[in-house]
Amino acid sequence: MDRARVLAELPADMRAWLAASDRRTWEQVARDAGARVAARLLSGNGEAAWNGPAHRLLLADPSPAVRAVAADLGTDPRSVAPWTQHAIVAAACERLGLHGRGAWDDVRRRLVFLNARVPPAPARLSSAA
């Protein structure tokens, strides 16, 4: 896991607290951060894959991981295929240094949990930007 990238996703108070934590705590926090990054990238049902304004919103996101993954994935206005949950979870995990099927499956489960707790994103983000 890339501790510097995980820390960049957290509030300052939590960064100080986490500094004294053991490896297991770091791993769990990193997986939660990965799920939150994936949830943000999948807002609008992954339409940032082809919707330029939606993609630009992600490029300006407060999260460094969201910005980096969105930039890596890019956007193609000629495509109508959205980003998939599998691709987004994999990219978020790679960005935070979470490797292996166990970590990816856990992040995917946490993403489902987050989506169940949060009202769904609108079907489409506004085209006005």
PAVO-14436 format. One record per residue: x, y, z of N, C-alpha, C in turn; residue number from 1. Coordinates in pm, 1 decimal. Layout:
@nx=X	ny=Y	nz=Z	cax=X	cay=Y	caz=Z	cx=X	cy=Y	cz=Z	nr=NUM .
...
END
This chain:
@nx=83.8	ny=-116.4	nz=0.0	cax=0.0	cay=0.0	caz=0.0	cx=89.2	cy=123.8	cz=0.0	nr=1 .
@nx=43.7	ny=225.3	nz=-68.0	cax=117.4	cay=350.8	caz=-77.7	cx=65.4	cy=445.7	cz=30.6	nr=2 .
@nx=136.6	ny=450.9	nz=142.6	cax=89.6	cay=529.4	caz=258.0	cx=76.7	cy=678.4	cz=225.4	nr=3 .
@nx=165.8	ny=731.7	nz=146.0	cax=158.4	cay=874.4	caz=112.3	cx=29.9	cy=905.0	cz=35.5	nr=4 .
@nx=-7.3	ny=817.3	nz=-56.6	cax=-130.0	cay=840.6	caz=-134.0	cx=-254.3	cy=820.3	cz=-48.7	nr=5 .
@nx=-248.8	ny=726.4	nz=44.3	cax=-361.9	cay=707.1	caz=135.5	cx=-376.0	cy=830.4	cz=224.3	nr=6 .
@nx=-266.8	ny=879.9	nz=280.0	cax=-271.5	cay=998.8	caz=365.1	cx=-328.0	cy=1119.5	cz=292.0	nr=7 .
@nx=-298.3	ny=1131.8	nz=164.4	cax=-347.6	cay=1246.1	caz=86.5	cx=-499.1	cy=1247.1	cz=75.1	nr=8 .
@nx=-562.8	ny=1131.7	nz=98.0	cax=-708.7	cay=1122.0	caz=89.1	cx=-779.0	cy=1154.1	cz=221.3	nr=9 .
@nx=-703.5	ny=1172.6	nz=327.3	cax=-761.1	cay=1184.7	caz=460.9	cx=-755.2	cy=1326.6	cz=515.6	nr=10 .
@nx=-847.8	ny=1358.0	nz=607.8	cax=-841.6	cay=1488.0	caz=675.4	cx=-716.3	cy=1496.5	cz=763.3	nr=11 .
@nx=-670.7	ny=1616.0	nz=789.6	cax=-546.9	cay=1637.6	caz=865.5	cx=-551.0	cy=1570.7	cz=1002.8	nr=12 .
@nx=-662.5	ny=1579.7	nz=1072.9	cax=-672.1	cay=1518.3	caz=1206.2	cx=-649.3	cy=1368.1	cz=1199.7	nr=13 .
@nx=-702.8	ny=1306.1	nz=1098.7	cax=-688.3	cay=1161.7	caz=1086.4	cx=-545.6	cy=1123.1	cz=1047.3	nr=14 .
@nx=-480.0	ny=1206.4	nz=970.6	cax=-341.3	cay=1177.9	caz=932.1	cx=-251.9	cy=1164.3	cz=1054.5	nr=15 .
@nx=-266.1	ny=1256.6	nz=1149.3	cax=-184.1	cay=1253.3	caz=1270.8	cx=-215.9	cy=1128.5	cz=1352.6	nr=16 .
@nx=-342.9	ny=1095.6	nz=1364.3	cax=-383.7	cay=977.2	caz=1439.6	cx=-331.5	cy=849.8	cz=1374.0	nr=17 .
@nx=-338.4	ny=843.4	nz=1244.5	cax=-300.2	cay=722.8	caz=1172.4	cx=-149.1	cy=697.2	cz=1176.8	nr=18 .
@nx=-71.7	ny=800.0	nz=1197.0	cax=74.7	cay=784.7	caz=1198.9	cx=120.4	cy=680.5	cz=1301.3	nr=19 .
@nx=48.6	ny=668.0	nz=1411.1	cax=86.8	cay=573.2	caz=1516.8	cx=14.1	cy=439.3	cz=1505.8	nr=20 .
@nx=-59.2	ny=418.6	nz=1401.4	cax=-138.8	cay=296.3	caz=1386.9	cx=-57.8	cy=181.5	cz=1328.2	nr=21 .
@nx=-105.6	ny=60.6	nz=1351.2	cax=-35.1	cay=-55.5	caz=1296.6	cx=-79.5	cy=-84.1	cz=1153.1	nr=22 .
@nx=-14.5	ny=-180.7	nz=1091.5	cax=-36.4	cay=-213.8	caz=951.3	cx=-181.7	cy=-250.8	cz=921.6	nr=23 .
@nx=-246.9	ny=-322.0	nz=1013.2	cax=-386.0	cay=-363.4	caz=988.9	cx=-479.5	cy=-243.7	cz=979.8	nr=24 .
@nx=-457.9	ny=-146.1	nz=1064.7	cax=-539.9	cay=-24.9	caz=1060.5	cx=-517.9	cy=48.4	cz=929.5	nr=25 .
@nx=-392.0	ny=61.4	nz=889.8	cax=-360.1	cay=126.1	caz=762.7	cx=-432.0	cy=57.5	cz=647.3	nr=26 .
@nx=-429.1	ny=-74.4	nz=647.4	cax=-490.5	cay=-151.2	caz=538.7	cx=-641.0	cy=-125.2	cz=531.7	nr=27 .
@nx=-706.9	ny=-122.8	nz=646.7	cax=-851.6	cay=-99.6	caz=648.6	cx=-886.4	cy=42.9	cz=604.0	nr=28 .
@nx=-808.5	ny=139.6	nz=650.0	cax=-831.1	cay=278.9	caz=608.8	cx=-807.5	cy=294.0	cz=459.2	nr=29 .
@nx=-704.3	ny=229.5	nz=407.9	cax=-675.7	cay=236.6	caz=264.1	cx=-790.7	cy=176.8	cz=183.5	nr=30 .
@nx=-847.9	ny=66.7	nz=231.4	cax=-959.5	cay=5.1	caz=159.6	cx=-1083.0	cy=94.7	cz=162.6	nr=31 .
@nx=-1108.8	ny=159.6	nz=276.1	cax=-1219.7	cay=254.9	caz=281.1	cx=-1195.4	cy=371.4	cz=185.8	nr=32 .
@nx=-1073.3	ny=421.5	nz=183.7	cax=-1040.3	cay=532.1	caz=92.9	cx=-1058.5	cy=488.0	cz=-52.5	nr=33 .
@nx=-1017.2	ny=366.2	nz=-84.3	cax=-1033.8	cay=314.4	caz=-220.2	cx=-1180.6	cy=308.5	cz=-261.3	nr=34 .
@nx=-1266.3	ny=266.5	nz=-168.2	cax=-1410.0	cay=259.6	caz=-198.5	cx=-1467.0	cy=399.3	cz=-221.6	nr=35 .
@nx=-1423.5	ny=495.5	nz=-143.0	cax=-1473.1	cay=632.8	caz=-159.5	cx=-1424.8	cy=694.3	cz=-291.6	nr=36 .
@nx=-1301.8	ny=665.6	nz=-327.4	cax=-1249.1	cay=713.2	caz=-456.4	cx=-1330.3	cy=651.8	cz=-570.3	nr=37 .
@nx=-1354.0	ny=521.3	nz=-563.3	cax=-1431.1	cay=453.2	caz=-668.4	cx=-1573.0	cy=509.0	cz=-676.2	nr=38 .
@nx=-1634.7	ny=533.9	nz=-561.1	cax=-1771.6	cay=587.5	caz=-560.7	cx=-1776.1	cy=723.4	cz=-629.5	nr=39 .
@nx=-1678.7	ny=806.1	nz=-603.2	cax=-1676.0	cay=938.9	caz=-665.8	cx=-1657.0	cy=927.7	cz=-816.7	nr=40 .
@nx=-1569.2	ny=837.7	nz=-858.4	cax=-1544.9	cay=820.2	caz=-1001.8	cx=-1666.3	cy=763.0	cz=-1074.5	nr=41 .
@nx=-1746.2	ny=686.7	nz=-1003.9	cax=-1864.7	cay=626.0	caz=-1066.2	cx=-1988.5	cy=714.4	cz=-1056.1	nr=42 .
@nx=-1974.7	ny=834.2	nz=-1001.0	cax=-2090.2	cay=922.7	caz=-995.2	cx=-2139.2	cy=947.8	cz=-1137.5	nr=43 .
@nx=-2268.2	ny=957.9	nz=-1154.2	cax=-2322.7	cay=971.9	caz=-1289.1	cx=-2312.5	cy=842.2	cz=-1367.3	nr=44 .
@nx=-2302.6	ny=731.6	nz=-1296.0	cax=-2296.6	cay=598.6	caz=-1358.3	cx=-2177.2	cy=582.1	cz=-1453.1	nr=45 .
@nx=-2066.9	ny=645.4	nz=-1421.3	cax=-1944.9	cay=629.6	caz=-1501.2	cx=-1945.6	cy=704.3	cz=-1632.5	nr=46 .
@nx=-2035.9	ny=801.3	nz=-1646.5	cax=-2047.7	cay=870.7	caz=-1774.9	cx=-1929.8	cy=962.2	cz=-1806.1	nr=47 .
@nx=-1841.8	ny=985.7	nz=-1709.2	cax=-1724.0	cay=1068.9	caz=-1738.1	cx=-1634.6	cy=1004.4	cz=-1843.1	nr=48 .
@nx=-1658.3	ny=877.5	nz=-1872.4	cax=-1583.0	cay=809.1	caz=-1977.1	cx=-1605.4	cy=875.4	cz=-2112.5	nr=49 .
@nx=-1722.7	ny=931.8	nz=-2134.2	cax=-1754.1	cay=993.9	caz=-2263.6	cx=-1804.3	cy=1137.5	cz=-2251.5	nr=50 .
@nx=-1837.9	ny=1181.6	nz=-2130.0	cax=-1894.1	cay=1314.6	caz=-2108.1	cx=-1783.2	cy=1408.9	cz=-2061.1	nr=51 .
@nx=-1739.5	ny=1496.2	nz=-2149.1	cax=-1630.7	cay=1588.4	caz=-2118.7	cx=-1652.8	cy=1674.2	cz=-1995.5	nr=52 .
@nx=-1770.0	ny=1739.7	nz=-1981.0	cax=-1793.0	cay=1820.5	caz=-1861.2	cx=-1788.1	cy=1737.4	cz=-1731.8	nr=53 .
@nx=-1844.5	ny=1617.7	nz=-1735.3	cax=-1839.0	cay=1530.5	caz=-1617.1	cx=-1694.4	cy=1492.5	cz=-1586.4	nr=54 .
@nx=-1617.5	ny=1465.4	nz=-1689.1	cax=-1476.5	cay=1430.7	caz=-1670.8	cx=-1398.9	cy=1548.9	cz=-1612.6	nr=55 .
@nx=-1426.4	ny=1669.0	nz=-1660.2	cax=-1358.0	cay=1787.8	caz=-1607.9	cx=-1390.5	cy=1810.2	cz=-1460.1	nr=56 .
@nx=-1513.1	ny=1779.1	nz=-1420.0	cax=-1548.1	cay=1789.8	caz=-1277.4	cx=-1462.0	cy=1696.0	cz=-1193.3	nr=57 .
@nx=-1439.3	ny=1575.2	nz=-1242.4	cax=-1354.8	cay=1480.5	caz=-1169.0	cx=-1208.8	cy=1526.0	cz=-1168.1	nr=58 .
@nx=-1163.9	ny=1589.5	nz=-1274.1	cax=-1026.8	cay=1639.5	caz=-1278.5	cx=-1004.3	cy=1753.6	cz=-1179.1	nr=59 .
@nx=-1113.2	ny=1815.5	nz=-1133.0	cax=-1104.8	cay=1924.3	caz=-1035.4	cx=-1147.3	cy=1878.9	cz=-895.6	nr=60 .
@nx=-1167.0	ny=1749.9	nz=-874.8	cax=-1212.1	cay=1696.5	caz=-746.8	cx=-1110.0	cy=1725.4	cz=-636.4	nr=61 .
@nx=-1155.6	ny=1743.7	nz=-512.7	cax=-1061.4	cay=1766.2	caz=-402.4	cx=-968.2	cy=1647.1	cz=-375.6	nr=62 .
@nx=-1008.6	ny=1528.3	nz=-414.2	cax=-928.4	cay=1408.4	caz=-389.4	cx=-817.3	cy=1392.9	cz=-493.3	nr=63 .
@nx=-691.0	ny=1384.1	nz=-448.8	cax=-582.0	cay=1362.0	caz=-544.1	cx=-597.4	cy=1230.3	cz=-620.8	nr=64 .
@nx=-649.2	ny=1128.1	nz=-555.6	cax=-665.8	cay=998.3	caz=-623.0	cx=-774.0	cy=1005.5	cz=-729.7	nr=65 .
@nx=-883.7	ny=1073.3	nz=-700.8	cax=-990.7	cay=1087.9	caz=-800.8	cx=-935.6	cy=1161.9	cz=-921.7	nr=66 .
@nx=-863.7	ny=1270.1	nz=-898.9	cax=-806.4	cay=1347.4	caz=-1010.8	cx=-710.3	cy=1262.0	cz=-1092.6	nr=67 .
@nx=-623.0	ny=1188.5	nz=-1024.5	cax=-521.8	cay=1108.6	caz=-1094.5	cx=-584.4	cy=995.4	cz=-1175.3	nr=68 .
@nx=-680.4	ny=924.7	nz=-1115.7	cax=-743.4	cay=812.3	caz=-1187.5	cx=-824.9	cy=864.8	cz=-1305.0	nr=69 .
@nx=-898.0	ny=973.7	nz=-1285.1	cax=-976.0	cay=1031.3	caz=-1395.5	cx=-883.3	cy=1072.1	cz=-1509.9	nr=70 .
@nx=-769.3	ny=1131.0	nz=-1476.3	cax=-673.9	cay=1170.2	caz=-1580.6	cx=-617.5	cy=1047.6	cz=-1651.4	nr=71 .
@nx=-586.1	ny=942.5	nz=-1574.7	cax=-533.2	cay=819.5	caz=-1635.3	cx=-634.5	cy=753.7	cz=-1728.5	nr=72 .
@nx=-761.0	ny=750.6	nz=-1687.5	cax=-864.0	cay=684.7	caz=-1768.1	cx=-903.6	cy=767.3	cz=-1889.6	nr=73 .
@nx=-898.0	ny=898.6	nz=-1875.5	cax=-932.2	cay=984.8	caz=-1987.5	cx=-1080.3	cy=981.6	cz=-2021.8	nr=74 .
@nx=-1113.5	ny=1049.9	nz=-2128.7	cax=-1251.4	cay=1054.8	caz=-2175.3	cx=-1250.2	cy=1052.2	cz=-2327.6	nr=75 .
@nx=-1353.5	ny=994.9	nz=-2384.5	cax=-1363.9	cay=986.0	caz=-2530.0	cx=-1506.3	cy=1021.4	cz=-2570.0	nr=76 .
@nx=-1529.4	ny=1142.2	nz=-2621.3	cax=-1664.8	cay=1185.0	caz=-2655.3	cx=-1730.4	cy=1100.9	cz=-2765.2	nr=77 .
@nx=-1651.7	ny=1022.1	nz=-2837.8	cax=-1709.8	cay=937.7	caz=-2943.0	cx=-1764.2	cy=806.2	cz=-2887.7	nr=78 .
@nx=-1730.5	ny=777.1	nz=-2763.4	cax=-1774.1	cay=652.0	caz=-2701.6	cx=-1900.7	cy=676.1	cz=-2620.0	nr=79 .
@nx=-1984.0	ny=576.6	nz=-2610.1	cax=-2101.0	cay=586.2	caz=-2521.8	cx=-2090.5	cy=483.2	cz=-2409.7	nr=80 .
@nx=-1978.0	ny=414.9	nz=-2400.1	cax=-1959.3	cay=314.4	caz=-2296.2	cx=-1911.7	cy=381.7	cz=-2167.6	nr=81 .
@nx=-1983.8	ny=363.2	nz=-2056.9	cax=-1940.3	cay=422.4	caz=-1930.9	cx=-1824.4	cy=343.1	cz=-1870.8	nr=82 .
@nx=-1757.1	ny=404.9	nz=-1775.5	cax=-1657.4	cay=331.5	caz=-1698.7	cx=-1730.2	cy=222.7	cz=-1620.8	nr=83 .
@nx=-1671.3	ny=107.3	nz=-1609.9	cax=-1733.7	cay=-2.3	caz=-1535.7	cx=-1685.2	cy=-3.0	cz=-1391.3	nr=84 .
@nx=-1766.2	ny=-62.6	nz=-1305.8	cax=-1729.0	cay=-74.0	caz=-1165.3	cx=-1597.4	cy=-150.5	cz=-1150.9	nr=85 .
@nx=-1582.0	ny=-257.3	nz=-1226.9	cax=-1460.3	cay=-337.4	caz=-1218.2	cx=-1336.6	cy=-254.3	cz=-1253.2	nr=86 .
@nx=-1344.0	ny=-180.2	nz=-1362.6	cax=-1229.6	cay=-98.7	caz=-1405.7	cx=-1198.1	cy=10.8	cz=-1304.1	nr=87 .
@nx=-1300.1	ny=71.8	nz=-1248.6	cax=-1280.1	cay=180.7	caz=-1152.3	cx=-1222.1	cy=128.4	cz=-1022.1	nr=88 .
@nx=-1275.4	ny=17.5	nz=-971.8	cax=-1221.5	cay=-39.9	caz=-847.7	cx=-1075.2	cy=-78.1	cz=-868.0	nr=89 .
@nx=-1045.0	ny=-140.6	nz=-980.7	cax=-906.0	cay=-179.1	caz=-1008.7	cx=-815.5	cy=-55.8	cz=-1013.9	nr=90 .
@nx=-859.0	ny=49.2	nz=-1081.0	cax=-777.3	cay=170.1	caz=-1093.1	cx=-759.3	cy=239.5	cz=-958.0	nr=91 .
@nx=-864.8	ny=245.8	nz=-877.5	cax=-854.7	cay=308.4	caz=-745.2	cx=-759.8	cy=228.5	cz=-655.4	nr=92 .
@nx=-771.5	ny=96.5	nz=-659.6	cax=-683.5	cay=11.2	caz=-578.9	cx=-538.2	cy=25.5	cz=-622.1	nr=93 .
@nx=-514.8	ny=25.9	nz=-751.6	cax=-378.2	cay=42.5	caz=-801.6	cx=-320.8	cy=176.7	cz=-755.5	nr=94 .
@nx=-401.6	ny=280.9	nz=-763.4	cax=-355.5	cay=414.9	caz=-724.9	cx=-312.6	cy=418.8	cz=-578.5	nr=95 .
@nx=-386.1	ny=347.8	nz=-493.0	cax=-355.9	cay=350.0	caz=-350.3	cx=-262.7	cy=236.5	cz=-308.4	nr=96 .
@nx=-216.9	ny=158.9	nz=-404.0	cax=-122.9	cay=51.8	caz=-373.4	cx=-185.7	cy=-68.5	cz=-306.4	nr=97 .
@nx=-313.4	ny=-91.5	nz=-333.4	cax=-383.0	cay=-208.9	caz=-279.4	cx=-378.7	cy=-318.0	cz=-385.5	nr=98 .
@nx=-307.1	ny=-424.1	nz=-356.9	cax=-286.2	cay=-528.6	caz=-456.8	cx=-348.2	cy=-659.8	cz=-413.0	nr=99 .
@nx=-389.3	ny=-736.0	nz=-508.6	cax=-442.4	cay=-869.3	caz=-482.9	cx=-593.5	cy=-873.0	cz=-486.7	nr=100 .
@nx=-644.2	ny=-987.4	nz=-523.2	cax=-787.9	cay=-1005.3	caz=-539.1	cx=-864.2	cy=-980.4	cz=-409.5	nr=101 .
@nx=-805.6	ny=-1020.0	nz=-296.7	cax=-872.2	cay=-999.0	caz=-168.3	cx=-898.4	cy=-852.4	cz=-141.3	nr=102 .
@nx=-799.0	ny=-769.0	nz=-166.9	cax=-815.0	cay=-624.8	caz=-145.2	cx=-918.0	cy=-567.5	cz=-241.6	nr=103 .
@nx=-909.4	ny=-606.8	nz=-368.4	cax=-1002.8	cay=-553.7	caz=-468.1	cx=-1146.8	cy=-595.5	cz=-437.5	nr=104 .
@nx=-1165.8	ny=-721.6	nz=-398.9	cax=-1301.3	cay=-768.0	caz=-364.7	cx=-1355.6	cy=-694.6	cz=-243.4	nr=105 .
@nx=-1268.8	ny=-669.4	nz=-144.9	cax=-1311.9	cay=-597.6	caz=-25.7	cx=-1350.4	cy=-454.3	cz=-59.9	nr=106 .
@nx=-1271.8	ny=-387.7	nz=-143.1	cax=-1305.8	cay=-251.5	caz=-184.8	cx=-1437.7	cy=-251.2	cz=-261.0	nr=107 .
@nx=-1459.3	ny=-351.5	nz=-344.7	cax=-1585.2	cay=-360.7	caz=-419.2	cx=-1704.0	cy=-377.5	cz=-323.1	nr=108 .
@nx=-1688.7	ny=-461.5	nz=-220.1	cax=-1796.1	cay=-478.9	caz=-120.6	cx=-1822.1	cy=-349.1	cz=-45.1	nr=109 .
@nx=-1716.2	ny=-279.5	nz=-10.9	cax=-1732.4	cay=-151.5	caz=59.6	cx=-1801.4	cy=-48.4	cz=-30.3	nr=110 .
@nx=-1773.0	ny=-52.5	nz=-158.3	cax=-1837.7	cay=37.5	caz=-253.8	cx=-1988.0	cy=10.0	cz=-257.7	nr=111 .
@nx=-2026.0	ny=-115.7	nz=-258.2	cax=-2168.2	cay=-151.5	caz=-256.4	cx=-2232.6	cy=-98.9	cz=-129.2	nr=112 .
@nx=-2163.6	ny=-111.9	nz=-17.0	cax=-2214.5	cay=-61.3	caz=110.5	cx=-2231.5	cy=90.4	cz=105.4	nr=113 .
@nx=-2131.9	ny=160.8	nz=52.5	cax=-2141.9	cay=306.5	caz=40.2	cx=-2260.3	cy=346.6	cz=-46.1	nr=114 .
@nx=-2277.3	ny=278.1	nz=-157.6	cax=-2387.6	cay=310.6	caz=-248.1	cx=-2522.3	cy=283.5	cz=-185.6	nr=115 .
@nx=-2530.1	ny=188.1	nz=-94.4	cax=-2656.5	cay=158.1	caz=-26.9	cx=-2690.7	cy=266.0	cz=75.3	nr=116 .
@nx=-2588.7	ny=332.6	nz=130.1	cax=-2609.8	cay=433.9	caz=232.9	cx=-2631.7	cy=572.9	cz=176.0	nr=117 .
@nx=-2582.3	ny=597.2	nz=57.2	cax=-2586.6	cay=729.9	caz=-3.2	cx=-2691.0	cy=729.8	cz=-113.5	nr=118 .
@nx=-2771.2	ny=835.6	nz=-123.7	cax=-2866.0	cay=840.8	caz=-235.0	cx=-2791.0	cy=827.5	cz=-366.9	nr=119 .
@nx=-2849.6	ny=759.7	nz=-465.1	cax=-2780.7	cay=740.5	caz=-593.3	cx=-2754.7	cy=874.6	cz=-661.8	nr=120 .
@nx=-2646.3	ny=876.4	nz=-735.9	cax=-2612.1	cay=995.8	caz=-813.5	cx=-2716.3	cy=1012.1	cz=-923.9	nr=121 .
@nx=-2736.5	ny=1135.9	nz=-969.0	cax=-2828.9	cay=1155.1	caz=-1080.9	cx=-2782.9	cy=1074.4	cz=-1200.9	nr=122 .
@nx=-2877.5	ny=1034.6	nz=-1283.2	cax=-2845.5	cay=952.4	caz=-1398.9	cx=-2744.6	cy=1021.8	cz=-1489.4	nr=123 .
@nx=-2751.2	ny=1153.2	nz=-1497.5	cax=-2657.4	cay=1228.7	caz=-1581.1	cx=-2616.2	cy=1353.9	cz=-1507.8	nr=124 .
@nx=-2490.0	ny=1387.4	nz=-1517.4	cax=-2443.5	cay=1514.9	caz=-1465.7	cx=-2481.2	cy=1622.1	cz=-1566.8	nr=125 .
@nx=-2496.5	ny=1741.3	nz=-1519.2	cax=-2533.3	cay=1850.5	caz=-1608.0	cx=-2426.9	cy=1870.7	cz=-1714.8	nr=126 .
@nx=-2468.9	ny=1899.9	nz=-1835.2	cax=-2375.0	cay=1925.1	caz=-1944.5	cx=-2320.0	cy=2066.5	cz=-1940.0	nr=127 .
@nx=-2378.2	ny=2150.3	nz=-1855.1	cax=-2329.1	cay=2288.2	caz=-1843.8	cx=-2205.2	cy=2290.1	cz=-1757.5	nr=128 .
@nx=-2097.6	ny=2339.8	nz=-1812.2	cax=-1973.5	cay=2348.8	caz=-1732.3	cx=-1898.7	cy=2475.0	cz=-1765.8	nr=129 .
END
